[in-house]
Amino acid sequence: MAAPLPCIGWREYLALPDLGIDSIKAKIDTGARSSALHAFEIQGGEENGLAIVQFKVHPQQRSTHLTITTQAPLWEQRTIKNSGGHAQLRPVIRTTITLGGQTWPIDLTLTRRDAMGFRLLLGREAIRHRFWVDPGRSYLQSVRPPKQNATLHP
């Protein structure tokens, strides 16, 4: 008999090590098939004969103070229906994710998520056969970082 799957909450902190992102808050969305990362200044290019995509990420929710500039091989372009039901052609990258002591490859679409509350939406394809989701709890496989005080020091 297989061991039971670990449980994650409706939101978790995870890492995207190949992109240089040590911690990013993700919304777990079993209603979404694919996963989406908030990215901007997305530019296609070529490196060593391979298609790549260069982009910037603000990994901290509701903050633009930290910007990570990164790149990844372009896996494909995919038409995705956004939350408003409109089709968008998005670049897709394949990268690694680390959550709850596990690291595995996932496909991520890149799109502007300025109006959304989370910088990363983790869809059901990314967590299938790895985790159960408890929609009433948070941070079951990650540690919520302490809130930063906004006080100024002389």
FENURWO-V236432 format. One record per residue. N is the residue number from 0. RES is the residue in three letters. SS is DSSP state (H for helix, E for strand, - for the rest). PSI is psi as a letter, one per 20 degrees, with the letter a starting at -180 (none if undefined). NEAR is the number of other ideal C-beta (glycine too) atoms within 10 Angstrom. Layout:
N & RES & SS & PSI & NEAR
N & RES & SS & PSI & NEAR
//
This chain:
0 & MET & - & p & 3
1 & ALA & - & q & 5
2 & ALA & - & q & 5
3 & PRO & - & q & 7
4 & LEU & - & q & 12
5 & PRO & E & q & 14
6 & CYS & E & p & 13
7 & ILE & E & q & 25
8 & GLY & E & a & 17
9 & TRP & - & i & 17
10 & ARG & E & q & 21
11 & GLU & E & q & 25
12 & TYR & E & p & 18
13 & LEU & E & r & 24
14 & ALA & E & q & 18
15 & LEU & E & m & 25
16 & PRO & H & h & 13
17 & ASP & H & h & 17
18 & LEU & H & i & 23
19 & GLY & - & k & 13
20 & ILE & E & o & 21
21 & ASP & E & h & 13
22 & SER & E & p & 14
23 & ILE & E & p & 23
24 & LYS & E & p & 21
25 & ALA & E & q & 24
26 & LYS & E & p & 18
27 & ILE & E & o & 26
28 & ASP & E & n & 21
29 & THR & - & i & 13
30 & GLY & - & i & 8
31 & ALA & - & p & 18
32 & ARG & - & g & 13
33 & SER & - & r & 20
34 & SER & E & q & 23
35 & ALA & E & p & 27
36 & LEU & E & p & 23
37 & HIS & E & o & 21
38 & ALA & - & q & 25
39 & PHE & E & r & 15
40 & GLU & E & l & 11
41 & ILE & E & p & 14
42 & GLN & E & p & 11
43 & GLY & E & q & 12
44 & GLY & E & a & 11
45 & GLU & E & q & 9
46 & GLU & E & p & 10
47 & ASN & - & k & 5
48 & GLY & - & j & 5
49 & LEU & E & q & 9
50 & ALA & E & p & 14
51 & ILE & E & r & 16
52 & VAL & E & p & 20
53 & GLN & E & q & 16
54 & PHE & E & r & 21
55 & LYS & E & q & 14
56 & VAL & E & p & 23
57 & HIS & - & n & 19
58 & PRO & - & i & 21
59 & GLN & - & p & 16
60 & GLN & - & p & 16
61 & ARG & - & k & 9
62 & SER & - & q & 10
63 & THR & - & j & 9
64 & HIS & - & h & 7
65 & LEU & - & p & 10
66 & THR & - & p & 12
67 & ILE & E & p & 16
68 & THR & E & p & 11
69 & THR & E & r & 17
70 & GLN & E & r & 15
71 & ALA & E & q & 19
72 & PRO & E & p & 13
73 & LEU & E & o & 19
74 & TRP & E & g & 16
75 & GLU & E & r & 12
76 & GLN & E & p & 13
77 & ARG & E & p & 13
78 & THR & E & p & 8
79 & ILE & E & p & 16
80 & LYS & E & p & 12
81 & ASN & - & a & 14
82 & SER & - & h & 13
83 & GLY & - & j & 6
84 & GLY & - & j & 6
85 & HIS & - & p & 8
86 & ALA & E & p & 9
87 & GLN & E & p & 14
88 & LEU & E & o & 9
89 & ARG & E & q & 19
90 & PRO & E & q & 22
91 & VAL & E & p & 19
92 & ILE & E & q & 24
93 & ARG & E & p & 14
94 & THR & E & r & 19
95 & THR & E & q & 13
96 & ILE & E & q & 25
97 & THR & E & p & 17
98 & LEU & E & p & 22
99 & GLY & - & k & 15
100 & GLY & - & j & 7
101 & GLN & E & q & 12
102 & THR & E & p & 13
103 & TRP & E & r & 11
104 & PRO & E & q & 10
105 & ILE & E & q & 17
106 & ASP & E & p & 16
107 & LEU & E & p & 26
108 & THR & E & q & 23
109 & LEU & E & p & 20
110 & THR & E & q & 19
111 & ARG & - & p & 13
112 & ARG & - & k & 19
113 & ASP & - & g & 10
114 & ALA & - & i & 6
115 & MET & - & q & 16
116 & GLY & - & h & 11
117 & PHE & - & q & 18
118 & ARG & - & i & 23
119 & LEU & E & p & 27
120 & LEU & E & p & 24
121 & LEU & E & o & 28
122 & GLY & E & r & 21
123 & ARG & H & h & 15
124 & GLU & H & h & 12
125 & ALA & H & h & 25
126 & ILE & H & i & 22
127 & ARG & - & p & 10
128 & HIS & - & j & 6
129 & ARG & - & h & 14
130 & PHE & E & q & 21
131 & TRP & E & q & 11
132 & VAL & E & p & 19
133 & ASP & E & o & 13
134 & PRO & - & i & 9
135 & GLY & - & j & 7
136 & ARG & - & r & 12
137 & SER & - & q & 16
138 & TYR & - & l & 15
139 & LEU & - & h & 17
140 & GLN & - & j & 16
141 & SER & - & r & 20
142 & VAL & - & p & 9
143 & ARG & - & p & 11
144 & PRO & - & q & 11
145 & PRO & - & q & 6
146 & LYS & - & q & 6
147 & GLN & - & p & 9
148 & ASN & - & q & 7
149 & ALA & - & k & 5
150 & THR & - & q & 5
151 & LEU & - & p & 5
152 & HIS & - & p & 4
153 & PRO & - & none & 2
//
